[in-house]
């Protein structure tokens, strides 16, 4: 006989799925083939694992849940009809969550919907993708149909091939494709039980999928006790189950235990507090253990009281039964053979399956499937055993689990009370395997426990610092701080001091002061790199450089950081080093920085991350067109690799470059996707930056939403002091006011970017606002302030070829010059605008046209103004186009407003889908690019065709005309 004691949450709908081979979350060697899926209970109190419509206990468990039943049934019916969705069901243990889902799942199965399930198991929280494996195996027939890169990533994540997982988001796309392909054959309901115990990697993947269920016959329902897991935080609808009303509670209790005396009945209702499981179990405890125990448990919460009712039953069982149940509780979803072998080893006498009979009779285990009746039975087993007994059980399991190194390592660790380097090494190896499969959280847990078991201070420091780095990577700042404190209490080597310094700076998100510490980190990075740790040295130097970008460490610290970058022992044309120098000293290193960035564009590159960093550096030096070209090279590779965190940053750079180039459509397209990905990947500063860029795009296009975007960016950035966000936000406000003729307001907003005492001051980004500031100052009566700023910036313009600074200074001098000397300066400013910056050219033509009109040269002014308006219209810069129209009318030329183009009626997502379809990509290929399902792509196409007045994909290219996707736009 080969079966398993598993959580009772595996319901009747599990039986629909046939045979499940293998164990979730384990390597190929750890997966015995042909293991049958255990049969769990169908409802509270229903043994046998099948939910029956006539079962009285099942009906009682759903009393008072009519609203919730209708809500869940409607979602399932919606999915069957082809428009899926997801929901999270929350509530206390025993409140009836699983019973509610079991009913909906059984109804779905009767209606032809395929139902699959995954169950979170507490002892497998640290096995990466254990939950995902449960789902993948049930859909294994579709794995071979996945695109190659997705197939490899998914199989690697669940341990079926020995490959490193490139990025967990690529696994998410593979899971989405697998599920939606299955749903295309028959509607699919995915149930995730006990999500609060599921491993974090699986929850990340399922949350990714849940956010993208839109147009497929697919529904995902997650059941969890609390709202703080990845699924609940994914913005999904939440269905919360609260206690039953007093009236319904009384009805349930009377059905379970009729004939109770009024005093006992009243006390049981009070103790149960509307919890269906308590209403079922407390009367049993009253009868089997004694009323005094059941009704006088002390000041315990309800969950603990229920555990004690199960614990009391456990204490009366035979020794071999208690041993097998304890081992089953500690062994997660392990097999019965494993538990029996471990019990034999622990007790020193043969133990067989008959040991379960007493547990079945006590109502702790289901007869069919040998599943715990409720997860609280599992925790009751912990409470019923002593520490020594639990350690012995873990040791026995470790001995029984041959060929399963990760499970063995965790059981050995749980069996160890003191220090043990052998066990620590095993956990260290487990952490390495987890990282290869994308399980950052699992690796973090393994390293933390390994550090606790490590005696050698050097090895302990290494494990603590590696754990701190992983905590930082996964957004657990408090954990990283705690681990860093522990590591710094040890005698660290030079290398480890550098790693600790890097974590400390990174914890502050590189946004706040400490100039001396920033400079010291940069200098230590050089020392580390010179000692052979080049990768670590570059990473540490990046932290110091980003402190200079996001914060304000002061001129002296900036110079020390720049000098450190110059001394870094890597080739001069190394992409990271070129970007580092541009970030650290965009003006001080002047021509060399621009030449280095331009040189990178001429080289072929397969380094997507390097291209993203180079693009961001080009923004810093004031070269937005170059930034767009460099960043555009990274987008396809980052998409294909599933590196969505880096993709969010690349799209942010692309959106910001487009905003500065005045390309509203391309900028909006990139900003929308960047915003979604930044939120999904947990990058609040990137999200704030995107909102600031959206404010800029709205200001350029005359959208009144500019102030709302700016206010949101300000709210997000102020707590961390993100100076670049605040600078861009103020420039957006200034530009909006300038286009509306509110010159005093425009000057007030823009001047903050140039004031070193203001939080919005930024040494380099201010280059983009020079001309706007001077125009607002001249028209608002603050010309002297503008003169001072231009005098301050002029020496910088002599040491750099930054397009933004040079264009701004040339136009500023024309605006500030005496009227009789201005014309040649305006024309020089126009002639010097780079050909790849049409918005800046139109800006200079507008200024020239305004000057010519005021000097009574209307015919000449109309030529410049007409050219400016056409460029602004083509870019979608409506606010600036309207300024040009007003000037044209004043110059005696009619200039009616342009009707919106058809493409302007599309959402950003629809426009992106249309552009890719116009290039000839299939729905599946578009879905891979945008990380959505092919059916969602089809839905977007169906919605956009009427807006564009077309009936087929073949007409899209003609309708879209010159509108290009943002990578192509950047390169054009």
Helices and strands as residue ranges (DSSP letters): H 12-15, G 28-30, H 56-61, H 66-80, E 85-90, H 97-110, E 114-119, G 122-124, H 130-138, G 140-145, H 148-157, H 168-185, E 188-193, G 195-197, H 200-210, E 218-224, G 232-234, E 237-240, H 246-256, H 262-272, H 276-288, H 291-295, H 302-315, H 319-330, H 336-347, G 353-356, H 357-361, H 375-384, H 387-400, H 405-414, H 421-436, H 440-453, H 457-473, H 477-488, H 494-507, H 515-530, H 534-550, H 555-567, H 575-584, H 590-602, H 608-620, H 624-641, H 644-661, H 664-680, H 684-701, H 706-718, H 723-739, H 743-754, G 765-769, H 770-780, H 783-799, H 803-816, G 819-821, H 822-831, H 838-854, H 858-875, H 878-890, G 902-905, H 908-918, H 923-930, H 934-948, G 953-955, H 956-960, H 966-971
